[in-house]
Amino acid sequence: MKILSALLLLAAAIHAADLIEHARAHADGKAAFTFDASAWSDAEAARHLPIGVFDSGIGGLTVLEALLTLDAFNNTTLQPGADGVPDFAEERFIYFGDQANMPYGNYSAVNRTDYLRELIVKDAVFLLGRRVWPAQGTSPRYDKPPVKAIVIACNTATAYGLEDIRKAVAAWKLPVIVIGVVEAGARGVLESKTTGGIGILATVGTCSSKVYPRTITSTLGRAGKSVPVIAQQGSPTLAGAIEGDTAFPDSVAAYALKEARALTEAYRDSKPTSPLQTIVLGCTHYPLARDEIDTAFGELRKEDAFRDLIAEQRTFVNPAEATARELFRELAQARLRLKSGEVCVLEQHQFYLSVPRVEEVGIQLSGDGSLDKDYKYSRSPGQLDFEDTKNVPMSPALIPTNSAKLVRERLPAVWRSLSR
């Protein structure tokens, strides 16, 4: 285990090194992929900064919904227990969805994890910086506030980039909290107290990393619990379908049924002694399609081949709430929480997403204006003076119609804030 940890830290150092030096070389934060570190020089002022949340697209909005609505602590005593006031009532959030480069889960399938890791650290740098692009215009602005904490609201980004970001933040000597969703998902499995088998639905990249089986096994082991059979299924399509990506033309329900079938078959091949009972939604997009996924497992139970393999009542683990609880504890411990009556530098939450920078010479687009798939997955890291995407304010109009419908119906607190 110690050798593995050392190797992970070494890998993080290698993948973060170029961006660490790039940011140092452009200390005023004006260049792409840089920030001004003086924003954290005043500790009291830093407390009033917003909190950054990022994902490869809109899936992380499920985590933001939990952050906006969680009431699990007393805001005065900081002890567990609801007090009728949202736990982050005084805080403001900046959400970023790297929609132009999604889905992150497919980069490992084409051996582009180095580039994926660079994308993930760039996401963090965007939240740390002030540089944004207007919805219309050819020059960036510098009016976005930096953040005091970063929530990696993406399972693939957590699996491949958590240590990279922590390494970079430490190298820059920034008092910024960084947390991810995978550990929270493992705690959710522990707290579910189910006794059947565990299935993990995630992206190809997250499953390739094996981060969930490893983390769940260690979490249950530390708690003195036996570890049941764990199976996983990495989908190259479901997140994109939920996003409304035109490359995935079938319905979300159709993709959900396909992946539920594949996961159940993988579980069967593991020779279990109990039915599949706990389903970990190991991609932050998937809670938006929870109903379709549950329906898919219900349909499979009607088939003789799967009836005894799937529990009649399934437990779904969504890491979002556990992530929100962890952020509360981390902010309280670091004394970065805003107390009742204190004011963030932002009046309202802000939302951004990436779009192709069509004016940049050399990029390749598909017919619908998105980055060409072959171009997207053939890029190499290290071109820090080249921007083929730009980060612009997000509005409901920029979200694909099907995705917007899911957000409006299933994430009401996010939708209210986004609609403003």
FIGUVO-756066 format. One record per atom (N, C-alpha, C): z negated, x negated, y negated. Coordinates in steps of 0.02 Angstrom, whole numbers, padded with zeros to 5 digits, always signed. Layout:
# residues N
ZXY...
END
This chain:
# residues 420
+00000-00041+00060+00000+00000+00000+00000-00043-00063-00040-00098-00062-00042-00142-00121+00026-00175-00132+00060-00194-00077+00126-00225-00083+00175-00175-00112+00173-00112-00089+00217-00060-00115+00206-00049-00189+00142-00046-00209+00126-00036-00280+00154-00093-00322+00146-00155-00297+00171-00213-00334+00247-00210-00341+00281-00189-00287+00354-00183-00291+00376-00130-00340+00340-00074-00341+00357-00021-00389+00348-00044-00461+00294-00081-00473+00283-00106-00541+00336-00156-00560+00358-00199-00512+00411-00247-00526+00476-00211-00543+00492-00159-00503+00552-00120-00516+00549-00088-00585+00491-00061-00603+00482-00030-00669+00495-00080-00724+00468-00141-00716+00478-00193-00766+00551-00210-00776+00588-00214-00719+00659-00231-00723+00698-00176-00758+00687-00113-00739+00726-00059-00766+00709-00043-00838+00649-00056-00860+00629-00041-00929+00642-00099-00976+00656-00159-00950+00657-00220-00991+00708-00216-01048+00770-00194-01034+00821-00193-01086+00802-00146-01143+00776-00087-01126+00758-00040-01178+00696-00063-01217+00650-00097-01184+00592-00125-01218+00614-00174-01272+00658-00220-01254+00681-00270-01302+00726-00239-01355+00766-00190-01336+00810-00156-01384+00769-00122-01438+00715-00088-01419+00672-00055-01468+00638-00106-01513+00616-00160-01485+00584-00213-01525+00632-00243-01576+00695-00248-01557+00746-00279-01600+00767-00232-01657+00751-00168-01652+00769-00119-01703+00706-00080-01722+00659-00115-01751+00592-00087-01762+00590-00031-01812+00643-00022-01852+00642+00032-01902+00660+00100-01871+00682+00100-01808+00697+00162-01774+00762+00196-01795+00805+00160-01830+00867+00190-01854+00922+00189-01801+00922+00138-01759+00975+00132-01709+00963+00180-01651+01015+00192-01613+01009+00235-01554+00959+00205-01505+00920+00247-01473+00872+00228-01421+00817+00181-01447+00794+00196-01508+00739+00157-01538+00691+00204-01574+00634+00176-01597+00584+00215-01633+00545+00168-01678+00509+00198-01725+00467+00160-01772+00395+00163-01748+00369+00106-01725+00302+00104-01695+00246+00114-01745+00261+00112-01810+00208+00121-01860+00181+00191-01860+00214+00238-01826+00191+00308-01825+00123+00315-01793+00102+00266-01752+00038+00270-01718-00014+00222-01746+00001+00193-01804-00045+00143-01833-00109+00175-01859-00106+00238-01878-00164+00275-01901-00186+00322-01845-00242+00308-01813-00263+00345-01755-00276+00419-01771-00306+00433-01829-00320+00502-01847-00256+00540-01860-00208+00508-01893-00144+00541-01905-00108+00554-01839-00115+00508-01791-00081+00515-01727-00107+00576-01689-00170+00595-01699-00197+00655-01666-00159+00718-01685-00130+00717-01744-00096+00777-01770-00022+00778-01753+00001+00730-01712+00070+00731-01689+00079+00783-01634+00140+00806-01623+00152+00854-01569+00154+00819-01501+00165+00859-01449+00168+00836-01380+00240+00843-01356+00267+00791-01325+00336+00793-01301+00340+00814-01228+00391+00854-01212+00404+00876-01144+00478+00867-01131+00497+00835-01075+00569+00828-01062+00586+00841-00990+00649+00862-00981+00677+00876-00915+00752+00860-00919+00786+00864-00862+00857+00852-00861+00897+00911-00887+00865+00966-00901+00899+01025-00927+00847+01076-00949+00856+01139-00931+00810+01191-00953+00754+01203-00903+00757+01171-00845+00706+01183-00794+00636+01168-00818+00628+01117-00859+00562+01099-00884+00531+01152-00928+00570+01202-00948+00542+01257-00987+00490+01295-00946+00493+01290-00879+00441+01321-00838+00374+01286-00849+00376+01221-00859+00315+01184-00874+00291+01201-00944+00337+01206-00991+00318+01224-01059+00287+01293-01061+00312+01340-01022+00282+01407-01019+00209+01402-00998+00195+01359-00948+00126+01350-00926+00083+01320-00982+00111+01273-01018+00075+01241-01073+00059+01290-01129+00105+01336-01142+00096+01384-01196+00047+01439-01177+00040+01453-01113+00000+01511-01092-00065+01494-01056-00075+01432-01036-00134+01414-00996-00199+01431-01033-00244+01464-00998-00312+01475-01022-00359+01461-00964-00370+01397-00951-00411+01376-00894-00474+01340-00916-00481+01327-00981-00538+01290-01007-00568+01325-01068-00631+01310-01080-00663+01332-01142-00645+01282-01197-00613+01305-01249-00588+01260-01300-00644+01226-01340-00704+01253-01337-00760+01223-01374-00798+01173-01331-00815+01194-01271-00854+01150-01227-00811+01104-01185-00746+01120-01179-00698+01083-01138-00712+01089-01063-00756+01135-01044-00772+01145-00974-00724+01196-00943-00714+01192-00877-00670+01241-00844-00696+01312-00854-00649+01358-00863-00666+01428-00874-00629+01456-00933-00595+01512-00923-00556+01543-00977-00601+01567-01033-00577+01563-01095-00614+01588-01152-00574+01637-01194-00516+01658-01167-00475+01706-01203-00429+01675-01255-00430+01609-01260-00388+01573-01308-00345+01523-01270-00279+01522-01280-00237+01472-01246-00264+01402-01258-00262+01361-01206-00292+01295-01209-00257+01248-01257-00195+01261-01273-00158+01218-01320-00139+01257-01382-00183+01303-01402-00168+01348-01458-00153+01311-01523-00186+01255-01535-00177+01219-01597-00120+01167-01594-00097+01154-01533-00046+01101-01523+00024+01129-01534+00070+01084-01549+00140+01101-01553+00179+01055-01506+00234+01081-01479+00272+01045-01429+00344+01032-01452+00370+00976-01431+00442+00961-01439+00471+00957-01369+00518+01001-01355+00550+01003-01290+00620+00972-01294+00636+00930-01245+00703+00901-01241+00732+00911-01171+00791+00939-01168+00827+00947-01105+00891+00906-01106+00896+00858-01061+00954+00814-01059+01011+00848-01021+01034+00904-01048+01080+00947-01013+01148+00914-01001+01169+00871-01047+01235+00839-01040+01238+00794-00979+01180+00766-00959+01178+00717-00904+01151+00747-00839+01133+00810-00839+01105+00840-00779+01161+00856-00729+01144+00867-00664+01077+00863-00635+01057+00792-00616+00996+00773-00633+00971+00706-00618+00969+00693-00542+00957+00746-00505+00947+00737-00433+01008+00712-00396+01067+00711-00428+01127+00690-00392+01145+00617-00403+01110+00582-00448+01128+00512-00462+01116+00466-00402+01062+00479-00366+01047+00436-00308+01100+00442-00254+01132+00501-00248+01182+00512-00196+01243+00468-00206+01255+00446-00268+01313+00403-00283+01290+00333-00303+01229+00316-00283+01202+00248-00295+01201+00230-00369+01179+00277-00410+01174+00264-00482+01101+00272-00505+01054+00253-00464+00984+00261-00483+00966+00214-00541+00998+00157-00548+00985+00113-00605+01002+00148-00670+01059+00182-00671+01078+00219-00731+01032+00278-00742+01012+00312-00688+00965+00367-00694+00900+00343-00726+00874+00287-00704+00812+00261-00732+00820+00246-00807+00877+00221-00826+00888+00209-00897+00888+00275-00936+00921+00326-00909+00922+00392-00941+00851+00417-00952+00808+00409-00902+00740+00435-00905+00700+00401-00960+00706+00335-00965+00670+00299-01018+00699+00318-01086+00764+00328-01090+00795+00350-01153+00767+00417-01175+00754+00462-01127+00724+00527-01144+00656+00517-01178+00616+00472-01150+00551+00459-01180+00558+00428-01249+00606+00383-01257+00617+00351-01322+00638+00403-01374+00679+00451-01354+00698+00504-01401+00636+00541-01426+00590+00558-01380+00530+00594-01401+00486+00551-01446+00486+00486-01434+00445+00440-01475+00475+00430-01544+00540+00439-01551+00574+00424-01613+00582+00483-01659+00615+00470-01715+00629+00521-01766+00703+00540-01768+00744+00505-01730+00817+00510-01736+00844+00570-01697+00878+00616-01732+00910+00674-01700+00978+00685-01734+01020+00722-01701+01084+00741-01729+01082+00814-01752+01114+00830-01807+01119+00901-01827+01167+00937-01780+01161+01003-01778+01206+01043-01736+01279+01032-01757+01290+01024-01820+01356+01007-01848+01349+00946-01892+01393+00898-01884+01390+00839-01926+01403+00776-01886+01416+00721-01920+01435+00659-01887+01385+00603-01898+01328+00618-01929+01276+00567-01940+01209+00593-01918+01167+00550-01888+01101+00573-01866+01053+00582-01925+01000+00623-01912+00945+00631-01960+00885+00593-01933+00833+00588-01974+00773+00552-01954+00711+00591-01975+00711+00656-01958+00657+00700-01980+00618+00732-01922+00631+00710-01861+00591+00735-01804+00528+00693-01798+00470+00725-01794+00408+00685-01786+00404+00654-01717+00371+00596-01711+00357+00567-01645+00303+00607-01609+00284+00586-01549+00237+00625-01509+00177+00582-01488+00122+00616-01470+00061+00582-01449+00053+00582-01373+00094+00621-01338+00092+00624-01265+00161+00644-01240+00177+00622-01180+00242+00638-01149+00229+00669-01081+00256+00728-01071+00253+00762-01006+00322+00758-00974+00326+00726-00917+00390+00722-00881+00395+00785-00839+00429+00834-00865+00433+00900-00833+00493+00903-00787+00502+00851-00747+00559+00846-00701+00535+00805-00641+00543+00833-00582+00519+00799-00522+00559+00735-00509+00625+00738-00517+00665+00678-00505+00648+00624-00556+00640+00643-00619+00623+00594-00671+00554+00564-00658+00508+00605-00633+00442+00578-00616+00448+00528-00558+00487+00546-00508+00494+00503-00449+00524+00436-00466+00574+00436-00510+00611+00375-00524+00592+00340-00589+00558+00376-00635+00547+00347-00701+00477+00345-00727+00428+00375-00692+00360+00377-00718+00333+00306-00731+00340+00262-00682+00314+00194-00691+00353+00156-00744+00419+00169-00749+00460+00136-00801+00434+00154-00870+00421+00219-00881+00398+00241-00947+00328+00213-00962+00284+00216-00913+00217+00188-00924+00220+00114-00939+00264+00078-00904+00273+00007-00917+00297-00004-00989+00345+00035-01011+00372+00027-01079+00320+00044-01131+00283+00099-01123+00232+00119-01171+00178+00065-01177+00159+00036-01120+00109-00018-01121+00137-00080-01157+00200-00096-01144+00230-00155-01176+00235-00146-01251+00248-00084-01273+00252-00070-01345+00183-00060-01376+00130-00060-01335+00061-00051-01358+00052+00015-01396+00078+00068-01366+00073+00134-01397+00017+00175-01364-00025+00208-01404-00078+00251-01376-00052+00319-01357-00002+00321-01313+00032+00382-01294+00019+00397-01220-00003+00458-01206-00016+00481-01138+00050+00497-01103+00057+00478-01040+00117+00494-01001+00095+00524-00934+00117+00585-00920+00100+00616-00855+00164+00647-00825+00164+00654-00758+00220+00683-00723+00198+00741-00680+00247+00774-00648+00232+00836-00613+00220+00829-00538+00236+00772-00509+00232+00767-00436+00160+00768-00411+00116+00728-00442+00046+00729-00422+00016+00798-00429+00037+00834-00481+00013+00902-00491+00036+00948-00434+00097+00939-00411+00122+00979-00356+00083+00966-00292+00065+00903-00280+00025+00887-00220-00043+00919-00224-00074+00919-00283-00138+00953-00291-00132+01028-00280-00075+01055-00301-00063+01126-00290-00061+01144-00216-00033+01099-00175-00033+01109-00102-00104+01109-00076-00144+01061-00099-00214+01056-00077-00253+01120-00096-00243+01143-00157-00280+01201-00181-00255+01267-00151-00195+01267-00122-00169+01328-00092-00207+01348-00029-00238+01298+00004-00280+01310+00063-00244+01346+00120-00178+01339+00122-00141+01369+00177-00144+01322+00238-00132+01350+00296-00139+01311+00357-00073+01299+00393-00020+01331+00372+00045+01323+00405+00082+01261+00382+00145+01258+00401+00186+01201+00382+00205+01202+00309+00229+01144+00285+00246+01135+00215+00320+01119+00210+00354+01155+00166+00424+01141+00152+00433+01123+00079+00475+01073+00066+00487+01051-00003+00559+01064-00020+00571+01106-00068+00637+01117-00096+00642+01076-00160+00689+01031-00163+00695+00987-00221+00767+00966-00229+00779+00919-00274+00846+00892-00282+00858+00837-00231+00920+00816-00224+00936+00762-00178+00898+00698-00197+00895+00684-00262+00861+00624-00284+00787+00624-00269+00754+00680-00283+00683+00684-00269+00669+00676-00195+00709+00708-00153+00698+00702-00081+00713+00632-00057+00764+00600-00085+00781+00532-00065+00723+00483-00079+00687+00496-00132+00631+00453-00150+00571+00461-00103+00569+00518-00066+00514+00535-00021+00446+00538-00057+00448+00550-00122+00387+00549-00161+00341+00607-00144+00369+00666-00128+00325+00723-00113+00290+00716-00045+00325+00702+00010+00288+00693+00073+00234+00638+00067+00251+00584+00033+00203+00529+00026+00142+00551-00015+00154+00585-00071+00099+00604-00115+00057+00661-00084+00089+00709-00052+00052+00763-00019+00009+00735+00037+00037+00691+00077-00001+00661+00132-00063+00624+00107-00054+00584+00054-00112+00546+00028-00162+00593-00005-00139+00646-00039-00185+00692-00072-00226+00730-00021-00194+00756+00032-00231+00792+00084-00277+00744+00121-00254+00683+00133-00295+00634+00169-00358+00617+00131-00352+00607+00066-00412+00590+00025-00462+00647+00025-00437+00708+00032-00482+00766+00033-00508+00781+00103-00491+00739+00152-00515+00749+00220-00480+00806+00256-00420+00824+00234-00383+00878+00265-00331+00851+00313-00318+00888+00366-00265+00868+00412-00197+00882+00379-00148+00843+00396-00081+00849+00366-00035+00886+00414-00011+00945+00397+00034+00981+00441+00105+00951+00438+00150+00981+00474+00220+00959+00472+00248+00971+00402+00281+00920+00375+00312+00925+00309+00387+00913+00317+00427+00961+00295+00500+00953+00295+00525+00961+00224+00582+00930+00209+00609+00937+00142+00685+00947+00144+00710+00978+00091+00781+00990+00084+00802+00975+00013+00848+00928+00006+00874+00910-00060+00938+00947-00075+00939+00985-00128+00998+01025-00145+01038+00992-00201+01103+00984-00192+01146+00958-00246+01173+01014-00290+01155+01077-00275+01187+01134-00308+01140+01182-00344+01080+01192-00319+01038+01247-00343+01018+01238-00416+00998+01178-00436+00978+01168-00506+01037+01181-00553+01096+01157-00534+01155+01169-00575+01172+01242-00580+01165+01278-00524+01179+01350-00525+01131+01387-00572+01067+01368-00569+01017+01399-00613+01033+01383-00686+01058+01323-00699+01077+01303-00768+01138+01341-00792+01176+01371-00746+01238+01404-00766+01297+01357-00769+01291+01298-00737+01345+01249-00736+01405+01280-00700+01464+01278-00733+01523+01310-00705+01549+01274-00642+01523+01214-00629+01542+01179-00568+01513+01212-00506+01465+01259-00516+01433+01294-00460+01445+01369-00470+01502+01395-00447+01523+01463-00465+01489+01519-00428+01457+01505-00370+01425+01559-00332+01360+01581-00365+01332+01635-00341+01270+01661-00370+01211+01617-00352+01159+01621-00392+01097+01584-00377+01070+01606-00309+01074+01671-00295+01049+01697-00231+01086+01666-00172+01151+01655-00179+01191+01626-00125+01170+01553-00112+01160+01515-00165+01138+01446-00157+01066+01444-00129+01024+01490-00152+00955+01491-00127+00953+01504-00052+00995+01550-00028+00997+01565+00043+01021+01504+00083+01071+01470+00057+01097+01410+00091+01042+01357+00097+01005+01345+00044+00954+01292+00045+00893+01313+00086+00875+01377+00084+00820+01401+00125+00837+01393+00200+00898+01406+00217+00920+01398+00287+00916+01324+00307+00941+01280+00264+00940+01208+00279+00869+01182+00286+00824+01205+00242+00755+01183+00246+00722+01208+00311+00735+01270+00329+00706+01297+00391+00732+01259+00452+00796+01242+00451+00824+01203+00507+00792+01134+00511+00781+01102+00453+00748+01037+00452+00676+01043+00478+00643+01098+00461+00575+01110+00485+00575+01120+00560+00623+01158+00586+00628+01168+00658+00638+01102+00695+00679+01059+00666+00694+00994+00698+00632+00949+00700+00582+00964+00660+00520+00925+00660+00472+00947+00715+00492+00998+00754+00453+01023+00810+00383+01046+00789+00379+01094+00744+00314+01117+00719+00278+01161+00770+00212+01168+00761+00171+01212+00803+00148+01274+00766+00164+01278+00702+00147+01337+00661+00205+01352+00615+00209+01414+00590+00266+01431+00547+00263+01398+00478+00320+01395+00446+00326+01369+00378+00293+01418+00331+00242+01395+00296+00203+01442+00254+00203+01423+00180+00198+01358+00165+00194+01336+00095+00260+01305+00074+00288+01332+00020+00351+01306-00007+00337+01275-00075+00349+01210-00080+00340+01175-00143+00405+01179-00182+00403+01208-00241+00461+01212-00285+00466+01145-00321+00496+01096-00287+00496+01027-00310+00549+01010-00360+00574+01058-00395+00619+01049-00452+00598+01100-00503+00590+01080-00566+00563+01127-00616+00612+01184-00631+00674+01178-00610+00720+01235-00616+00703+01291-00567+00676+01274-00510+00670+01322-00455+00622+01380-00469+00568+01371-00507+00527+01431-00522+00566+01486-00557+00620+01468-00592+00661+01520-00624+00697+01562-00572+00704+01536-00512+00737+01572-00458+00689+01586-00400+00625+01591-00415+00575+01601-00362+00589+01665-00323+00607+01719-00358+00620+01782-00323+00679+01775-00275+00732+01742-00297+00790+01733-00254+00773+01690-00194+00732+01638-00204+00712+01594-00149+00669+01631-00099+00621+01669-00123+00578+01707-00077+00618+01759-00038+00664+01792-00073+00707+01840-00039+00748+01807+00015+00771+01745+00002+00811+01709+00051+00771+01696+00115+00709+01675+00108+00667+01664+00168+00654+01730+00205+00645+01784+00167+00636+01849+00198+00697+01870+00238+00756+01856+00212+00818+01872+00247+00824+01831+00311+00805+01768+00308+00809+01725+00367+00763+01749+00423+00706+01777+00404+00658+01801+00455+00688+01858+00496+00740+01890+00472+00772+01944+00508+00815+01918+00565+00830+01852+00563+00870+01822+00616+00825+01797+00672+00844+01810+00733+00802+01791+00790+00787+01717+00791+00834+01676+00770+00825+01603+00773+00771+01578+00726+00755+01618+00674+00709+01593+00623+00645+01634+00617+00640+01690+00652+00584+01736+00642+00516+01702+00651+00510+01663+00703+00445+01632+00718+00434+01566+00679+00485+01544+00644+00480+01481+00607+00455+01491+00536+00458+01552+00510+00441+01566+00441+00384+01616+00438+00332+01600+00401+00276+01646+00393+00297+01710+00358+00266+01764+00377+00284+01828+00346+00267+01828+00272+00211+01797+00254+00191+01790+00185+00192+01716+00167+00235+01699+00118+00241+01629+00098+00202+01615+00034+00177+01554+00029+00143+01531-00031+00188+01482-00067+00202+01496-00131+00245+01451-00170+00201+01410-00217+00213+01345-00216+00177+01299-00260+00222+01278-00317+00202+01298-00377+00238+01279-00439+00193+01229-00475+00214+01166-00481+00171+01114-00510+00156+01124-00585+00187+01172-00617+00182+01178-00689+00110+01187-00714+00073+01235-00684+00005+01248-00709-00041+01188-00698-00034+01155-00639-00076+01096-00627-00060+01040-00676+00004+01035-00697+00023+00986-00747-00010+01002-00814-00011+01066-00832-00043+01086-00894-00118+01070-00893-00150+01082-00837-00222+01066-00831-00234+00991-00839-00190+00950-00808-00199+00878-00814-00190+00855-00885-00141+00883-00921-00130+00864-00991-00191+00880-01033-00221+00938-01022-00281+00957-01060-00336+00905-01049-00348+00887-00986-00401+00839-00972-00386+00770-01002-00323+00749-00998-00304+00684-01026-00312+00682-01102-00291+00735-01135-00298+00737-01208-00372+00738-01228-00412+00776-01192-00484+00779-01207-00517+00712-01197-00501+00678-01142-00531+00614-01128-00511+00561-01180-00449+00564-01204-00425+00517-01254-00443+00538-01325-00476+00595-01332-00495+00623-01398-00433+00633-01443-00381+00659-01412-00319+00672-01449-00307+00747-01459-00350+00790-01432-00342+00862-01440-00353+00882-01513-00314+00931-01534-00328+00962-01598-00379+01018-01588-00431+01018-01628-00483+01069-01623-00464+01131-01663-00501+01184-01653-00489+01246-01688-00488+01235-01763-00436+01258-01796-00430+01251-01868-00392+01189-01890-00383+01140-01845-00343+01081-01862-00269+01097-01857-00229+01060-01894-00158+01077-01900-00114+01020-01877-00064+01036-01836-00014+00987-01814+00035+00976-01871+00069+00919-01870+00119+00905-01921+00179+00952-01916+00187+00985-01859+00239+01034-01849+00211+01104-01858+00246+01148-01893+00225+01217-01899+00243+01256-01836+00301+01241-01807+00324+01276-01748+00348+01227-01695+00352+01250-01634+00379+01209-01580+00452+01194-01594+00476+01137-01571+00546+01118-01580+00579+01108-01512+00644+01124-01509+00682+01119-01447+00746+01081-01461+00763+01035-01415+00825+00996-01421+00858+00992-01352+00923+00983-01353+00958+00967-01291+01015+00919-01306+01039+00886-01254+01094+00839-01263+01161+00874-01251+01211+00852-01289+01280+00878-01282+01326+00817-01284+01387+00823-01257+01433+00767-01261+01449+00750-01334+01452+00686-01348+01471+00663-01415+01547+00654-01414+01581+00708-01426+01654+00711-01415+01692+00661-01459+01662+00641-01516+01696+00594-01560+01694+00522-01536+01653+00509-01486+01648+00440-01460+01709+00423-01418+01741+00367-01434+01800+00345-01397+01780+00322-01327+01817+00345-01278+01806+00321-01210+01772+00370-01163+01742+00424-01190+01710+00471-01144+01763+00518-01115+01747+00547-01059+01794+00592-01025+01760+00660-01016+01797+00713-01033+01770+00780-01030+01807+00822-00979+01771+00872-00952+01802+00920-00908+01832+00977-00949+01862+01024-00916+01895+01078-00951+01849+01121-00993+01785+01126-00974+01739+01169-01012+01702+01130-01067+01721+01068-01078+01691+01028-01132+01631+00987-01111+01609+00992-01049+01553+00951-01025+01580+00883-01003+01534+00836-00990+01555+00771-00965+01590+00778-00898+01646+00744-00890+01681+00745-00826+01635+00719-00771+01636+00752-00713+01589+00735-00660+01598+00663-00636+01660+00641-00625+01672+00573-00601+01649+00522-00654+01663+00538-00717+01641+00494-00772+01565+00491-00774+01533+00549-00769+01460+00554-00776+01425+00509-00724+01449+00512-00662+01415+00477-00608+01443+00407-00593+01484+00381-00639+01510+00313-00629+01484+00265-00682+01442+00289-00727+01418+00246-00782+01366+00195-00759+01363+00140-00795+01316+00086-00779+01268+00076-00838+01207+00052-00824+01157+00042-00877+01174-00018-00920+01138-00022-00977+01143-00082-01020+01185-00075-01082+01222-00019-01090+01264-00010-01149+01225+00027-01204+01179-00007-01234+01133+00025-01280+01161+00034-01351+01222+00011-01362+01254+00023-01426+01308+00077-01420+01308+00113-01364+01359+00163-01350+01325+00230-01336+01344+00282-01373+01315+00349-01364+01370+00398-01342+01370+00417-01279+01419+00467-01258+01389+00537-01260+01325+00542-01275+01293+00607-01286+01251+00603-01350+01233+00660-01377+01189+00662-01436+01141+00719-01428+01082+00712-01457+01029+00761-01450+01026+00805-01512+01037+00870-01502+01043+00918-01557+00992+00974-01548+00977+01012-01602+00931+01068-01595+00957+01119-01544+00912+01142-01501+00928+01193-01451+00919+01262-01481+00966+01307-01466+00959+01377-01485+00979+01419-01424+00960+01482-01423+00980+01525-01366+01055+01524-01355+01094+01517-01409+01167+01519-01402+01194+01459-01364+01157+01404-01362+01180+01344-01327+01162+01344-01253+01122+01392-01231+01103+01397-01161+01153+01441-01124+01179+01420-01067+01225+01463-01029+01197+01533-01019+01240+01582-01019+01218+01652-01019+01170+01668-00962+01187+01648-00901+01143+01663-00844+01075+01630-00851+01075+01568-00876+01012+01533-00885+00970+01566-00939+01003+01586-00993+00967+01619-01048+00934+01683-01023+00968+01719-00980+00940+01781-00952+00877+01767-00912+00878+01714-00872+00820+01695-00832+00762+01676-00878+00775+01636-00929+00722+01615-00975+00693+01676-01011+00736+01720-01035+00713+01779-01072+00669+01823-01029+00688+01832-00966+00652+01878-00923+00589+01847-00891+00590+01782-00878+00537+01751-00838+00493+01702-00876+00515+01682-00935+00475+01636-00976+00467+01665-01046+00430+01719-01053+00428+01755-01118+00400+01715-01175+00348+01675-01163+00319+01636-01218+00369+01584-01244+00404+01552-01198+00456+01504-01218+00511+01539-01256+00533+01597-01232+00588+01632-01263+00570+01653-01334+00508+01676-01345+00487+01695-01412+00491+01635-01459+00467+01577-01436+00468+01518-01479+00539+01493-01490+00580+01495-01439+00649+01471-01445+00689+01517-01490+00675+01582-01488+00713+01630-01528+00699+01625-01602+00642+01593-01619+00627+01584-01690+00672+01534-01723
END
